[in-house]
Amino acid sequence: MIEPFGARLASAMANRGPLCVGIDPHPALLASWGLPDSPVGLQQFVDITVAALGEQVAIFKPQSAFFERFGSAGIAVLERLLVQVRETGALVLMDAKRGDIGSTMGAYAQAYLSDGSPLASDAVTISPYLGFGSLQPALDMAAQTGRGVFVLALTSNPEGPQLQHAVQADGRMVAQAIADAAGAANAGASPMGSVGLVIGATVGVTGVDVSGVNGPLLAPGLGAQGATAEDLRTVFGSALANVVPTTSREVLSAGPSAAGLQDAAARMLEQIRQVLG
């Protein structure tokens, strides 16, 4: 049986450092690299990024939407990306933010988490805002195949608190209930479970306790989005050991030079290590 995602991620972070690099090929970034906004440009972007950073970072986070916008040709590039990254030994977190109910959620789980699927990734982001229980097909598939999920909990967009900070009948914030449910799913796992949370590095003090999650805590927003490595202390407190900081523009803007990408990733990793230890 394949080693659970939480254990594989912990090993990758120990060996390569706790940095996740987003692969977000939006039109302006492609243009800045001198690449066409087309599937051809998309593939060139992926080739350069993975070749430069594939043996340096623990995990990549491709944003599915930037590939989907080209239809089947873009999805084909995304499928090849998964193969390319796998060959470097890095992990892939598919940033798809899927969320639905019943058989539809089951189909999403098959797409991203089942053995043999051309889009199968090491983990996928999912949305719990149809109820945490609606995620069960994904949780079950991930457990069966040794993959992971990252559940949206506290996002950095200004509209997020309207729902995430809302108080339930039991007195807990919605985000706290999500964190507690993730912790229950990860109970007993070592070194950490495979059900992670997504918590923006820019959210500040929220009052949500994530110390009992026992799973990876993805922290997007470092660099160009305004957060610094020091902000991680404020957001995550005693749970810093499980934080997976992620950045895209701060590293990708240094391309298309391979040396530029590598230097930018190394600088960001050093800043993170000074905080996380």
Secondary structure as GFF3:
##gff-version 3
##sequence-region A 1 277
A	DSSP	alpha_helix	5	16	.	.	.	ID=ss1
A	DSSP	beta_strand	20	23	.	.	.	ID=ss2
A	DSSP	alpha_helix	27	32	.	.	.	ID=ss3
A	DSSP	alpha_helix	39	53	.	.	.	ID=ss4
A	DSSP	beta_strand	59	62	.	.	.	ID=ss5
A	DSSP	alpha_helix	65	68	.	.	.	ID=ss6
A	DSSP	alpha_helix	72	88	.	.	.	ID=ss7
A	DSSP	beta_strand	91	98	.	.	.	ID=ss8
A	DSSP	alpha_helix	102	113	.	.	.	ID=ss9
A	DSSP	beta_strand	123	126	.	.	.	ID=ss10
A	DSSP	three_ten_helix	132	135	.	.	.	ID=ss11
A	DSSP	alpha_helix	136	145	.	.	.	ID=ss12
A	DSSP	beta_strand	148	154	.	.	.	ID=ss13
A	DSSP	alpha_helix	161	164	.	.	.	ID=ss14
A	DSSP	alpha_helix	174	185	.	.	.	ID=ss15
A	DSSP	beta_strand	195	199	.	.	.	ID=ss16
A	DSSP	beta_strand	217	220	.	.	.	ID=ss17
A	DSSP	alpha_helix	231	236	.	.	.	ID=ss18
A	DSSP	three_ten_helix	237	242	.	.	.	ID=ss19
A	DSSP	beta_strand	243	247	.	.	.	ID=ss20
A	DSSP	alpha_helix	249	252	.	.	.	ID=ss21
A	DSSP	alpha_helix	258	276	.	.	.	ID=ss22
###
